[in-house]
Amino acid sequence: MNDQLHESESGHLHSGFVAMEYFAWILNRSFLVFMTDDGLRMWQFSGPISAFFPEFYKPIEELLDVPEMAAGSEDFNDLMFGPDTFLIPYDAIRSVAFEGKRKWGMGRILHSGLLFVELVDGQRREFILLGKTHGAAIRDSIRRKLAKVPVAAPTSS
């Protein structure tokens, strides 16, 4: 499987990013996300975190540069198919957008902007891209994957 972007696009060996998502108004959870051939393969590595630990994500982000973490490898499968993991398949994504702006409440936690993922079921997920993630490149890479997803034929009732 080829899960790599050009270094200039992702900044990492493997296609992916680290993100935070708010839920229930004030709580947050953080994810390691690999952009695989199947979709966004996600591992929730942290529950609520405060701005007092601004580099909490860095050890996890480093996994994107570990050669043994290539999609389909034993190390990848052990982590990304274990507890607290899930997949957002590309055919479940309607659209993706990126805004390179700061998220209120993030304090000293470095982040590059917001990635909005709208799902075909109407859900909308807002991921805060942690670190110096190339948000526009991530958006464009997901859009290229979406362009390859076959469109379902309309059904008649």
C-alpha beads as a LAMMPS data file, in Angstrom:
LAMMPS data file: protein, C-alpha beads

157 atoms
156 bonds

1 atom types
1 bond types

-500.0 500.0 xlo xhi
-500.0 500.0 ylo yhi
-500.0 500.0 zlo zhi

Masses

1 110.0

Atoms # bond

1 1 1 0.000 0.000 0.000
2 1 1 1.234 3.472 -0.769
3 1 1 0.314 5.715 2.131
4 1 1 2.956 8.350 1.561
5 1 1 2.668 11.954 0.451
6 1 1 5.564 13.983 -0.819
7 1 1 7.608 15.403 2.039
8 1 1 6.626 18.915 0.917
9 1 1 2.924 18.104 1.357
10 1 1 2.736 16.229 4.635
11 1 1 5.978 16.907 6.424
12 1 1 5.948 13.257 7.566
13 1 1 7.051 9.907 6.196
14 1 1 3.481 8.557 6.303
15 1 1 0.306 10.365 5.233
16 1 1 -1.395 11.557 8.342
17 1 1 -1.786 14.084 11.104
18 1 1 -2.571 14.555 14.776
19 1 1 -5.809 16.324 15.657
20 1 1 -8.029 17.333 18.539
21 1 1 -11.804 17.405 18.487
22 1 1 -14.097 19.133 20.972
23 1 1 -17.290 17.400 22.084
24 1 1 -19.966 18.051 24.705
25 1 1 -19.160 21.769 24.511
26 1 1 -15.937 21.827 26.574
27 1 1 -14.405 18.342 26.500
28 1 1 -11.799 17.257 23.972
29 1 1 -10.196 14.126 22.626
30 1 1 -7.139 13.700 20.440
31 1 1 -6.449 11.410 17.514
32 1 1 -3.604 10.043 15.470
33 1 1 -4.911 9.876 11.901
34 1 1 -3.411 7.914 9.020
35 1 1 -4.787 8.616 5.550
36 1 1 -4.863 5.090 4.144
37 1 1 -6.230 3.738 0.875
38 1 1 -9.502 2.907 2.701
39 1 1 -10.105 6.139 4.583
40 1 1 -9.097 8.049 7.662
41 1 1 -7.838 5.401 10.097
42 1 1 -8.024 6.970 13.568
43 1 1 -6.751 6.133 17.044
44 1 1 -8.004 8.145 20.016
45 1 1 -4.854 8.471 22.086
46 1 1 -6.018 11.034 24.624
47 1 1 -9.124 12.142 26.421
48 1 1 -9.545 15.624 27.849
49 1 1 -6.307 17.593 27.993
50 1 1 -5.650 21.134 29.162
51 1 1 -3.515 23.856 27.630
52 1 1 -1.065 23.335 30.527
53 1 1 0.496 20.500 28.492
54 1 1 1.045 22.173 25.100
55 1 1 3.275 19.462 23.616
56 1 1 1.250 16.445 24.782
57 1 1 0.788 15.226 21.191
58 1 1 4.449 15.283 20.081
59 1 1 5.394 11.665 21.001
60 1 1 2.325 10.452 19.100
61 1 1 3.031 12.686 16.098
62 1 1 6.472 11.070 15.850
63 1 1 4.760 7.768 14.916
64 1 1 4.035 9.326 11.501
65 1 1 7.796 9.217 10.840
66 1 1 8.512 5.673 12.056
67 1 1 9.256 3.467 9.010
68 1 1 7.692 0.419 10.705
69 1 1 4.326 2.247 10.913
70 1 1 3.585 1.914 7.197
71 1 1 -0.074 1.067 6.549
72 1 1 -0.512 -2.693 6.519
73 1 1 2.600 -3.414 8.598
74 1 1 2.363 -5.460 11.780
75 1 1 3.153 -2.422 13.964
76 1 1 0.537 -0.331 12.165
77 1 1 -2.109 -3.044 12.459
78 1 1 -1.375 -3.631 16.160
79 1 1 -1.956 0.045 16.945
80 1 1 -4.518 1.174 14.405
81 1 1 -6.842 -1.852 14.656
82 1 1 -6.739 -2.036 18.449
83 1 1 -8.830 -0.424 21.169
84 1 1 -10.071 3.131 20.630
85 1 1 -9.647 2.960 16.845
86 1 1 -12.077 3.478 13.991
87 1 1 -12.223 4.195 10.276
88 1 1 -13.994 6.972 8.420
89 1 1 -14.157 5.457 4.924
90 1 1 -13.785 7.845 2.013
91 1 1 -17.213 6.837 0.702
92 1 1 -18.703 8.134 3.986
93 1 1 -17.231 11.616 3.430
94 1 1 -19.259 14.181 1.506
95 1 1 -16.774 17.061 1.677
96 1 1 -13.685 18.354 3.420
97 1 1 -12.545 21.940 4.043
98 1 1 -9.670 23.642 5.823
99 1 1 -9.458 27.013 7.555
100 1 1 -6.025 28.181 8.634
101 1 1 -7.134 29.973 11.766
102 1 1 -6.612 29.625 15.503
103 1 1 -9.198 27.842 17.609
104 1 1 -10.360 29.727 20.676
105 1 1 -9.409 28.022 23.922
106 1 1 -6.317 26.228 22.629
107 1 1 -3.925 28.404 24.630
108 1 1 -0.283 27.526 23.962
109 1 1 -1.078 24.292 22.087
110 1 1 0.434 24.750 18.623
111 1 1 -2.093 24.152 15.858
112 1 1 -2.339 25.085 12.204
113 1 1 -6.086 25.389 11.717
114 1 1 -9.344 23.508 11.426
115 1 1 -10.186 20.577 9.163
116 1 1 -13.928 20.192 8.610
117 1 1 -15.144 16.768 7.500
118 1 1 -18.787 16.546 6.450
119 1 1 -20.138 13.008 6.310
120 1 1 -22.836 11.706 3.984
121 1 1 -25.067 10.993 7.002
122 1 1 -25.108 14.741 7.786
123 1 1 -22.596 14.683 10.652
124 1 1 -19.932 17.376 10.620
125 1 1 -16.645 16.817 12.418
126 1 1 -14.227 19.619 13.210
127 1 1 -10.632 18.547 13.753
128 1 1 -8.067 20.971 15.148
129 1 1 -4.800 20.126 13.376
130 1 1 -2.096 19.953 16.024
131 1 1 1.482 21.055 15.442
132 1 1 2.704 22.505 12.175
133 1 1 0.453 20.329 10.029
134 1 1 0.066 21.394 6.403
135 1 1 -3.715 21.720 6.543
136 1 1 -4.330 22.693 2.923
137 1 1 -2.207 19.742 1.751
138 1 1 -4.132 17.368 4.048
139 1 1 -7.439 18.715 2.673
140 1 1 -6.233 18.371 -0.910
141 1 1 -4.990 14.824 -0.334
142 1 1 -8.354 13.765 1.103
143 1 1 -10.147 15.463 -1.801
144 1 1 -8.013 13.497 -4.276
145 1 1 -9.019 10.280 -2.483
146 1 1 -12.682 11.340 -2.585
147 1 1 -12.448 11.927 -6.337
148 1 1 -11.530 8.241 -6.755
149 1 1 -14.515 6.951 -4.761
150 1 1 -17.200 5.456 -7.030
151 1 1 -20.492 7.336 -6.872
152 1 1 -23.387 5.138 -5.835
153 1 1 -26.111 4.756 -8.442
154 1 1 -29.423 6.345 -7.452
155 1 1 -32.015 3.890 -6.221
156 1 1 -35.622 3.972 -7.341
157 1 1 -38.449 3.561 -4.869

Bonds

1 1 1 2
2 1 2 3
3 1 3 4
4 1 4 5
5 1 5 6
6 1 6 7
7 1 7 8
8 1 8 9
9 1 9 10
10 1 10 11
11 1 11 12
12 1 12 13
13 1 13 14
14 1 14 15
15 1 15 16
16 1 16 17
17 1 17 18
18 1 18 19
19 1 19 20
20 1 20 21
21 1 21 22
22 1 22 23
23 1 23 24
24 1 24 25
25 1 25 26
26 1 26 27
27 1 27 28
28 1 28 29
29 1 29 30
30 1 30 31
31 1 31 32
32 1 32 33
33 1 33 34
34 1 34 35
35 1 35 36
36 1 36 37
37 1 37 38
38 1 38 39
39 1 39 40
40 1 40 41
41 1 41 42
42 1 42 43
43 1 43 44
44 1 44 45
45 1 45 46
46 1 46 47
47 1 47 48
48 1 48 49
49 1 49 50
50 1 50 51
51 1 51 52
52 1 52 53
53 1 53 54
54 1 54 55
55 1 55 56
56 1 56 57
57 1 57 58
58 1 58 59
59 1 59 60
60 1 60 61
61 1 61 62
62 1 62 63
63 1 63 64
64 1 64 65
65 1 65 66
66 1 66 67
67 1 67 68
68 1 68 69
69 1 69 70
70 1 70 71
71 1 71 72
72 1 72 73
73 1 73 74
74 1 74 75
75 1 75 76
76 1 76 77
77 1 77 78
78 1 78 79
79 1 79 80
80 1 80 81
81 1 81 82
82 1 82 83
83 1 83 84
84 1 84 85
85 1 85 86
86 1 86 87
87 1 87 88
88 1 88 89
89 1 89 90
90 1 90 91
91 1 91 92
92 1 92 93
93 1 93 94
94 1 94 95
95 1 95 96
96 1 96 97
97 1 97 98
98 1 98 99
99 1 99 100
100 1 100 101
101 1 101 102
102 1 102 103
103 1 103 104
104 1 104 105
105 1 105 106
106 1 106 107
107 1 107 108
108 1 108 109
109 1 109 110
110 1 110 111
111 1 111 112
112 1 112 113
113 1 113 114
114 1 114 115
115 1 115 116
116 1 116 117
117 1 117 118
118 1 118 119
119 1 119 120
120 1 120 121
121 1 121 122
122 1 122 123
123 1 123 124
124 1 124 125
125 1 125 126
126 1 126 127
127 1 127 128
128 1 128 129
129 1 129 130
130 1 130 131
131 1 131 132
132 1 132 133
133 1 133 134
134 1 134 135
135 1 135 136
136 1 136 137
137 1 137 138
138 1 138 139
139 1 139 140
140 1 140 141
141 1 141 142
142 1 142 143
143 1 143 144
144 1 144 145
145 1 145 146
146 1 146 147
147 1 147 148
148 1 148 149
149 1 149 150
150 1 150 151
151 1 151 152
152 1 152 153
153 1 153 154
154 1 154 155
155 1 155 156
156 1 156 157
